[in-house]
Every structure is written in structure tokens, then in C-alpha cells.
Amino acid sequence: MVTPAPWPIAALDVPALRAAGRRAVPLRQFVLKVHSRCNLACSYCYIYQGADTSWRRRPARADASTMRQTALRIAEHVRRHHLQEIRVDLHGGEPLMAGPGPVLDYAAAVRSALPATCAVAVTVQTNGTRLTASVLADLADAGIRIGISLDGGTAALNARRADHAGRPSWPAVSRAARLLARHPASYAGLLCTVDIATNPAEVYRSLTALLPPRLDLLLPHANWTNPPPGLPSRTAPYGRWLATAFDLWWDDRSAGAPRIRLFTEIIALLLGMESTTESIGLSPTAALVVDTDGAIEQVDSLKTAYEQAPATGLDVFRHTFDDALDHPGVASRQLGLDGLAATCRGCPVVRVCGGGNYTHRYRHGSGFRHPSVYCHDLEHLIRHIARRLSTELDAIAWAGGQ
């Protein structure tokens, strides 16, 4: 059988890497699937609209034995690598489909298994439609912070986020966002997928009106075989959209302006720091997914590439997370510059771009050793931010010399 991704699945010799002294980086983020179904039918969903359909063959919910075994495997990994802090993200589908109970149970299982020397930050990522005051109170009591996914702060901007009968989700999610804004200690932030058909100023202002402490602006998960709307193009429509949003954010001096991770990561990289996310920069990936049946998988966004693209063939009942670190798909994302295409390695912005999100590099027949399908967009955004940052630093230096 010919693999759809020769690089890295067939081409990367992980035992040779290890023999040459290239050690794996331990995991620090665990994405745990609570529920594999969703009450929404978003038109761009990379799980239910993607090439991989494995969700259909999995149980709707993680049962108690899966939760318990996953928690033991996480604790095993923490002890083996002497980790002092980790992050646990409880996901779906929609993780609150069955109410807060399974989310609370999973978080409790992980916390009870961990050694006292390791701190854990727990977040649940929800579409917001099942978040009520009582659910929020239960999650807050358990120290679980909440992130909401939406496309903007208006009904029109969220038209793509409808339920299976075509009914809009905005009335419910807007109530949830306003509820969270009144409980900032529980508010992890908002996640928004960029739509270049929208006005970036309208999206930015409507989202910041919901008072999120953090805002993630994500490029739609796509690749060279299945490109996003408007690409490929050298006019960088996504880069220009994001550059407009950056200017609004950069010039927003209000005390309540959110932290926008893509922008802060690029700024940090331009200043010589390391990235903390694999979507930008060259830092090694340190995250894996555990699905509802206990399968250990790579990131969900790979579902846009091909059937079974996120699969490792491993599970928490028979394998450790260290076993997963030796999977070619995982190991390749810890290679930094060595894992990139030659075009990327010779690019002047590679230390900041990092080749872009691994998922966005895929091309059928060859795999993931390509520039991002958003290559021109990322370069446009990075150079735009660099110019703004340079101007600001020059002004500070000039003022300090007076």
C-alpha cells in the first residue's frame, strides 16, 4: 500500500535519528477528547468535513476506563521526564454535549494521577451553546477555564456556525460569551477562524467587545491538495486580512485589548525569543491527542489531509506516550529547520515562519515537506509586523536619546 505521505511516514528513519543522538522532546500538552460528536454542523469544520472520517467509528464518549488509563499514561510521562507543569485541553466534537460531568471526571482523573510536583492547567474548548450559568459554576469550582470558538461577535459573522437543522448558534453562544465576560477568572479566550470574505475591522471589534483575555486568529486548515478559498495566490489575501487586524490591535491602547497569540508569537520571534506554538516558529511540537477510544493521535487538523492522517497506530492501553514520540509524524515536527523543505530552509523569514503550520504543508503524493499553502500570506504578515515593530523601537530609541 502506497502511503499518501511519503514524507515523513515512509522516508523518516526515526531509529537512525535516535542513534545519532537526536532525542525526543517530551510532551507538555495533552488534548483529550471527551465527546466525539457535535451539535453544530459548521460548514468549514476540519473534523466532520475533512478527509479523515475515523470519528464515525469511534465511541461518542470517552468512558471511565479510557479516562483512567489516559490519566495514568500522562502521569507516567510526567514522572519519566520530571515535568513540573503540563497543559490539558478537553475537546470534542463538543465536549459539553453530555453536560459538564464527563469534563469534570476527566479533569479529576488526570489531577488525581499526577504527582504533587507537577502543576496542570485545564481548559475546555467549547462552541458555547451548552454553557449555562450552572455549568460555568461547576467548571469554575473545578478550576477548569473555558474557551469558546466562534467567527465574530455578531449573528451575521457566525452564519456558518449553525446546528444540524440549519438553526443559528449565535443566540446561545452570545449568551455564553457575555456570561464568561462576567467571570474573567474562568475565561480562557476566543478562537476565530479567519474568513477573508469578512471585514477584519468588523471581526476584530466585534470580538474584542466580548472582552476576551486572549484571542486566537486561526488560518483555515487547508493544504496544497485542498487549498483554502482564495489560494494559491501571490496577493496574500490572508496575510493582508491579518495585517489589517494586526494594525487595529497594535494601535489599540485600551486596557482591555486581548492578547492575540499569532501576533505576540511573531513579535517574540522577531525579538529573538522562541515560539510556544507549532503553528509558527521552529519550536518542536509537544502535543498529542487522545481520542474517545484511547487512540493516541497527532493533531486533529491533520484530518484535512487524508484518511487516517492523524493516526499513530498506538493507544493508551498498550503504549506509552514515549512510544508516540518515535512515530515519524511526531518526530518530524520536532526537527526544526531540518524538517522543512529546501525552499523554506533558504527563506529569510524562516526563523519566524517556521514553515507555517505542519498541516498546511501537505501535498498528495509527497507529503508534508513543502512550504505552507499560506507561504505568501505568512511572509506578508511577518514583514508587516516587523516594519511596525521596527518603527516603534526606533521611536523609543529616539525618545530615550533626547
N, C-alpha and C positions, 0 to 999 in steps of 0.2 A: 504493500500500500504506500503510495506516494504522500508524504506529509505536505499539507498546504503551506507550511512554514519551514523550509529547509534551514533558514537561519532564524532562531538558534537551535530548533528542536533536533535536527539531524547533524548540523555542522559543528556545534559547540561541544568540545571534549572536556567535560567537567572534571573527570578524574585527572586528566593531564593538567588542568588548571590548579587543582589542589596539590598535585605532586610538585608543581613548580613554585608552590608557596603562596598561592593566591587563596587566602582564607575568606570564608563567607562572613558577611555582616549579619549579626543576629537580628531577629525581628523585634520591632518595638510597637507595631500597630497590628491589631487583630480585628478584622471585620467579621462579625458573627451574624449569620443570617437567622433571624428569629422566625420570620414568616416569608414564604416564597411566592405568595400571591399578592395582588394589589387591587384595591377598589377603584383605582383610576386606570384609564386607557390613554395615556399621553401619546400623542402621535409620533414623538421622536424618542420614545423610551428605548434605551440600548439593551435592556434585559428582554422585554417582551416583543420588541420589534427587530431585534438583532438576528444575526445569522445562527447563533447558538440557541438551541431550543431545549437544553437539558433541564430547565426549570420544570418542564411538563412531566418529567419522570421522577421528580423529587417530592418528598412529603411536603405538605403545605406548611407544617410547623416543625421546628426542632423539638424533639421530645426530651424528657428528663435525662435519659441515659446519654444522649448526644451532648447536652449541656454539661453534664458532669464530666464526661470524658474529655471534652474540649477544655474545660477549666483545668483539669489535671495536666493536659499537654502544655497549656500555657504556663502553668506553674513550673513544670519540668524545664521548659525552655528558659524561664526567668532564673531558676536556680543554676542551671548549667552555665549560663553566661553572666551570672551575677548582675542582673539588670536591676536598677534602682527605681525605674519608672517605665510604665507602658501605657498605651492607649487602647481602649476597647471601644469600637463603634458597632452599635447594634442596628442592623439593617434589614431590608426586605428585598423585594416586594415592599409591602407596607408593614413595618414591624408592630404597629398597634392594631392590626386587623382583628386580633383576638383580645383586645384590651391591653392594659398595662401588665397583667400578670406574667406572661412569658418573658417580657423585657426585664421585669424585676427579678424573676427567677434566674435568668441567665447572668445578670449582673451579680447577684448574690452568690451564685455558684463560683464565678471567677474570683470574687473577692475572698471567699472562704478558703479557696485553694492556694492563693498566693501567700508567699512568706511575708512576714511583717515588714521586712526590709524593702519591699517594693510597693511604690505608690501606683495607683491606677486611676486614670481619668476615663470616665464612662460617658459616652454620648449616644443618644438615639437620633437617627436621621429619619424624619417622617414627612409625609406630604401634608400633614397638618389637619386633615379632615376629621381625624378621630381624637384630636387633642381638645379635651374639655378641662374645666377648672379642677374637677376631681382627679382626672388623670394626671394633670400637671402637678397637683399636690402630692400624689403618690410617687411620681418620679423625683420630685424635689426632695421629698423625705428620704429617698434612697440615694441622693447625691448624684442623680443622672441628669446631665444637661441635655438640651433639646435643640436640634437644628431643623429648619423647615426648608423644603425645596419648593420653589415657585419661580415664575418667569417675570415677575414685576409686581408692583404694588397697586394694580388696577384690574378690574374684571377683563377688560379688553386684552391686556398683556398676557393674561392667563387663559386665553381662549383654547389653547392647545391642551390644557390640563383638565380634561373632562372625565366623567365616570363612564362606565361601560354602556350606559343608556344615552350618552351624549350630554348629560346634565353638567353644568359648570361646577367646578370645585371651589371657585373663588369665595362664595358666601361663607363656607365653613373655614377655609384656610385664612381668610382675612380676620375672622373672629379669633382664630388661634394665634395669629401674629400679634394682634392687639393684646391678647391675654399674656403672651410671653413678654411683650414690651413692659408690662406692669410687674414682671418678675425677672429682673435682669440677672439675678444670680443663677437662674435656670436657662438663660437664653444663650445658646451656643452661636447662633447666627443664621444667615440665609444663604441658600445655594441657588444660583440662577444660571441656566444655560443660555449662552448668547444666541440671539436671533437677529441676523443682520437686516431683516425686514423691519425691525423696530427702530425707534429713535433712542439712541443711547442716553440722551439727556432725560427723556421721559422715564426710561427704565431706572437710571441712577437715582433720580429724585424721588420716584415712587417707592423704591426700595428703602432708601435712607429714611423716608417718612415713617417706616415701620420700626425704626430705632434699633436695628441690629448692631451688636457689638462687632461682628465680623461679617463680611460679605465675600462669597466666592463667586467669581465670574468664570464660568467654565466654557471652553470651546466645545461645540457638539462633538460627540465621539463618532469619528469617521476615519476613513483611510483612503489610500490611492485607488483601491478597487471599488470602494463605495464612498466617493467624496461627498463632502457636505454641500448644501446649496451655495452656489456662487463660486465654487472652486472646481478645478485648479485655475488660478488667475494670479498674474503678477501685480495686479492692482491692490492686493492685500485688503479686501473688504472687511475681514475680521480684525485685522490689525488696525485699520482706520477707525472702526467702531470702538475698539478697546482704547485707542489713543484719545478719542473724544471723552470717553468715560474717565480715563486717567486724568485729563485736564480738569474735569469737573471735581474729581476727588482731590487732586493736588491743590487746587485753588480753594477748596472748602476748608475754611479755618474755624468752622464751628466746633464746639466741644464734643458734639455728638456724632461727628463723622466716623463711620465704621472703618475698621481695618480691612483692607481688600487684599487678600492673600497673594494673588497673582502679582499685584503691583509692589507689595512690600518685599516679596521674594526677589523680583527683578532688581529693585533698588539695593537690597542686601548683596546680591551677586555682583552688581556693578561696583559696589564698595569693597569687594574682595572677600565677602563672607561666604559661607556655604548655604546651599538651599536646604529646606526642610521638607520638600515635597518632590516627588519624582516627575511631576509634570513640567518642571523647569530646572535647569542646572544639571550638574553631574553627580549629585549625591546618590549613593546606592539605594535601591528600593529596600524598605524594611517592613513591608506589609504583606499579609496574606489573608485570604478569605476562608472561612469555614461555612459550608452550606448546611442546609437543614438536615441532611442525612449524614453529616460529619465529614463529607468530602473536603479535602484541602485543595483550594483552588487559587489561581492567580487573580489579579484584579478583574472585577466584573466588566469593565469597559472592553475587555478583550472579546466579549460576546459579539461585538460588531464585526469581528474579523472572519471567523468561520466556525462551523460546528465543532464543539468541544475545545475551542481555543483556550479557555481558561484552565482546562483540566490538567492535573498533575498525575492522576492515577493513584493518588495517596489519600488516606483518610485518618482521622484521629484515633480510630480503634486499633489500627495496625501499624501506624507510622508516627514518627516524631516530627516536630517542625524542623529539626535539623536535617531530616531526610528531604524535606521540601526545599531546603536551601540549595540542595545539589541538583534540583531539576533544571535542565538547560534554560527554560523560560525565566526562571527566577534568577539563576546565576548570571544570565546575560545582562540583566538590569542592575547588576552590581559591578559591572566592568568599567563604568565611567566612560572616558574617551575611547577606550579600546573596544567598546561595544557598538560604536557608531559607524555609519557609512563613511567612506573616504571623503565624500563631499562635505560632510559635517565636520570631520576632523580638521579640514583645511579652512573652515569658515572663521572669520574674525570675531563673530559673536558666540562661538560655540560654548565658551565657558559660562555664558549666561543662559543661552537657549538650551544647551544640553541635548540637542537633537529633538527637543519637544517631547510630548507625551509618547511613551512607547507604543501605545495602541494606535496612534495616528501615523505611525511609520509603515504600517503593513501594506504589502502588495502581494496579491495572489500569485503563487508560483515561485516566489523567492523569500518571502517572509518579512522580517522586521528590520533589516539592515538598510534602511532608506532614510532620507530626511523626512521630517514631518510633512504631512499633506498641508499643514499650515506654515510651512517654512517661510514664505514671504511675509505672512502676517506677523509671525513672531519677530522676524528681523525688523519690520517696520515699527512694531511696538517697542522693542528694546532700544532701538536708536532714538525713538521719540522720547522715551523716558530718560535716556542718557543725556539728551540735549537739555531737557528740563532740569535734570539734576545738576548738570554742569553749570547752567545759568544761575541756579540757586546757590551753589557752592562758591561761584565767582563773586556773587553779590555779598555773601557772608564774609569772604576773604577781604573784599574791598572795604566793607564797613569796618572790619576789625583793624584795618590798616590806617583808618582815619584818626 
